[in-house]
């Protein structure tokens, strides 16, 4: 997981909430805004899933509510709160789809938390350690994710710290490389 620095709320979202103050993300009136919102989120996250840091694209992502729209027996009032929405991958076994409506705000490590990256560490075999609740809820130790992280580590092992810095660590670019969280972790271990 990488920290996501939320930008300014998109004007179209502000305007929609002014025009339709009682509407929600699920309302018919908001449907046309879902794709533009997803594009803003993917750009803000530099092309990575908010949770696993795999690559997200227009057709391989969805707008994810950190606090679910229907957690437990009530409906959230945050369905159009820009600070509550991120882009998540569409992996059926992990991340936002796996999380569904499960959520404990006191236990969940949010990618919007400034210190979220400090709650997880990675290993050469691609496994992840850290906050058990969040790892289990999002299934971040999924077999495919482990293999993807392991492949990233293997691709870095023949490079020097300086080469990794030059090739991968450009945080000012439009997109991060997939699993940038693992790249940062590995670089810091050198």
C-alpha positions as CSV (number, residue, x, y, z in Angstrom):
1,X,0.0,0.0,0.0
2,X,1.2,3.5,-0.8
3,X,0.0,6.7,0.8
4,X,-2.4,8.5,-1.5
5,X,-2.3,12.3,-1.4
6,X,-5.8,13.4,-2.4
7,X,-6.0,16.3,-4.7
8,X,-8.8,18.9,-5.0
9,X,-12.3,17.5,-5.4
10,X,-13.3,17.6,-9.1
11,X,-15.5,20.5,-10.1
12,X,-18.1,18.1,-11.6
13,X,-18.5,16.3,-8.3
14,X,-18.9,19.6,-6.4
15,X,-21.4,20.8,-8.9
16,X,-23.3,17.5,-8.8
17,X,-23.6,17.6,-5.0
18,X,-24.9,21.2,-5.2
19,X,-27.4,20.4,-7.8
20,X,-28.6,17.1,-6.2
21,X,-27.9,17.4,-2.5
22,X,-29.9,14.3,-1.5
23,X,-28.5,12.0,-4.2
24,X,-25.9,9.3,-3.6
25,X,-23.2,7.5,-5.6
26,X,-25.8,4.8,-6.5
27,X,-28.4,7.3,-7.9
28,X,-29.3,7.2,-11.5
29,X,-28.3,10.8,-11.9
30,X,-24.7,10.1,-10.9
31,X,-24.1,7.2,-13.3
32,X,-22.6,9.4,-16.0
33,X,-20.1,10.8,-13.6
34,X,-18.6,7.4,-12.5
35,X,-16.2,7.1,-15.4
36,X,-14.8,10.6,-15.2
37,X,-14.4,10.2,-11.4
38,X,-12.5,6.9,-12.0
39,X,-10.2,8.7,-14.4
40,X,-9.5,11.4,-11.9
41,X,-8.8,8.8,-9.2
42,X,-6.5,6.7,-11.4
43,X,-4.5,9.8,-12.3
44,X,-4.3,10.9,-8.7
45,X,-3.0,7.4,-7.8
46,X,-0.6,7.4,-10.7
47,X,-2.2,4.3,-12.3
48,X,-2.0,2.0,-9.2
49,X,-4.6,0.2,-7.1
50,X,-5.1,2.0,-3.8
51,X,-4.6,-1.3,-1.9
52,X,-2.3,-3.7,-3.7
53,X,-0.5,-1.2,-6.0
54,X,-1.1,-3.3,-9.1
55,X,-1.8,-1.5,-12.4
56,X,-5.3,-0.1,-12.8
57,X,-6.8,1.0,-16.1
58,X,-10.1,2.3,-17.3
59,X,-11.4,-1.3,-17.8
60,X,-9.6,-2.9,-14.9
61,X,-10.6,-0.7,-12.0
62,X,-13.6,0.6,-10.1
63,X,-14.4,3.4,-7.7
64,X,-13.9,2.1,-4.3
65,X,-15.4,3.5,-1.1
66,X,-13.0,3.2,1.8
67,X,-15.9,3.4,4.2
68,X,-18.3,1.1,2.3
69,X,-21.6,2.5,1.1
70,X,-23.5,-0.1,3.2
71,X,-21.4,-1.1,6.1
72,X,-23.3,-3.3,8.5
73,X,-27.0,-2.3,8.9
74,X,-26.8,1.3,7.8
75,X,-26.0,3.4,4.7
76,X,-23.0,5.5,4.8
77,X,-23.4,9.3,4.3
78,X,-20.0,9.4,2.6
79,X,-21.0,7.8,-0.8
80,X,-20.1,11.1,-2.6
81,X,-17.3,12.2,-0.2
82,X,-14.3,12.6,-2.5
83,X,-12.0,11.9,0.5
84,X,-13.6,8.5,0.8
85,X,-13.3,7.3,-2.8
86,X,-10.2,5.7,-4.4
87,X,-9.6,3.5,-7.5
88,X,-9.2,-0.2,-6.8
89,X,-8.3,-3.1,-9.1
90,X,-11.0,-5.5,-10.2
91,X,-9.3,-8.6,-8.9
92,X,-12.2,-10.8,-7.7
93,X,-10.1,-12.2,-4.8
94,X,-8.4,-9.1,-3.4
95,X,-8.7,-5.4,-2.6
96,X,-12.0,-3.6,-2.9
97,X,-14.0,-6.4,-4.3
98,X,-12.8,-8.7,-1.5
99,X,-13.5,-6.1,1.1
100,X,-17.1,-5.6,0.0
101,X,-19.0,-4.0,2.9
102,X,-16.8,-5.2,5.7
103,X,-15.0,-2.4,7.4
104,X,-13.9,-1.4,10.9
105,X,-12.6,2.2,10.8
106,X,-10.7,1.7,14.0
107,X,-8.7,-1.3,12.6
108,X,-8.5,-0.6,8.9
109,X,-5.3,1.0,7.6
110,X,-6.4,3.4,4.9
111,X,-4.2,4.4,2.0
112,X,-5.1,8.0,2.9
113,X,-3.3,7.6,6.2
114,X,0.0,9.5,6.0
115,X,1.8,6.6,7.8
116,X,0.1,3.7,6.0
117,X,3.3,2.6,4.4
118,X,4.9,2.0,7.8
119,X,2.3,-0.6,8.6
120,X,3.5,-3.1,5.9
121,X,6.7,-4.8,5.0
122,X,7.5,-7.2,2.1
123,X,9.8,-10.2,1.7
124,X,11.9,-11.5,-1.1
125,X,9.3,-14.3,-1.7
126,X,6.6,-11.7,-2.3
127,X,4.8,-12.2,1.0
128,X,3.6,-9.2,3.1
129,X,3.6,-8.7,6.8
130,X,2.0,-6.0,8.9
131,X,-1.4,-5.1,9.9
132,X,-3.2,-8.4,9.9
133,X,-6.7,-7.0,9.9
134,X,-6.1,-5.0,6.7
135,X,-4.0,-7.7,5.0
136,X,-6.8,-10.3,5.6
137,X,-9.7,-8.0,4.8
138,X,-8.1,-7.1,1.4
139,X,-6.4,-10.5,0.9
140,X,-3.1,-8.8,0.2
141,X,-1.2,-12.0,0.7
142,X,-3.1,-13.6,-2.2
143,X,-1.0,-16.1,-4.2
144,X,-1.1,-14.0,-7.5
145,X,-0.1,-10.9,-5.6
146,X,2.7,-12.7,-3.9
147,X,4.0,-13.9,-7.3
148,X,3.7,-10.5,-8.8
149,X,5.6,-8.9,-5.9
150,X,8.2,-11.7,-6.1
151,X,8.7,-11.0,-9.8
152,X,9.3,-7.3,-9.1
153,X,11.9,-8.1,-6.5
154,X,13.7,-10.5,-8.8
155,X,13.8,-7.8,-11.5
156,X,15.4,-5.4,-9.0
157,X,18.0,-7.8,-7.5
158,X,20.6,-7.3,-10.3
159,X,20.4,-3.5,-10.1
160,X,22.3,-1.2,-7.9
161,X,20.5,1.2,-5.6
162,X,21.5,4.1,-7.9
163,X,20.1,2.3,-10.9
164,X,16.8,1.6,-9.2
165,X,16.7,5.2,-8.2
166,X,17.2,6.3,-11.8
167,X,14.9,3.8,-13.4
168,X,12.0,3.5,-11.0
169,X,12.0,6.1,-8.3
170,X,10.7,9.1,-10.2
171,X,7.8,10.1,-8.0
172,X,7.1,13.2,-10.2
173,X,6.1,11.1,-13.3
174,X,2.5,10.6,-14.5
175,X,2.5,6.9,-13.5
176,X,4.3,4.8,-11.0
177,X,5.5,1.3,-12.1
178,X,3.2,-1.5,-10.9
179,X,3.9,-2.5,-7.3
180,X,5.8,0.7,-6.6
181,X,5.3,0.0,-2.9
182,X,7.6,-3.1,-3.3
183,X,10.1,-1.1,-5.3
184,X,10.3,1.5,-2.5
185,X,10.6,-1.1,0.2
186,X,13.4,-3.0,-1.7
187,X,15.3,0.3,-2.4
188,X,15.2,1.2,1.3
189,X,16.6,-2.2,2.3
190,X,19.7,-1.7,0.2
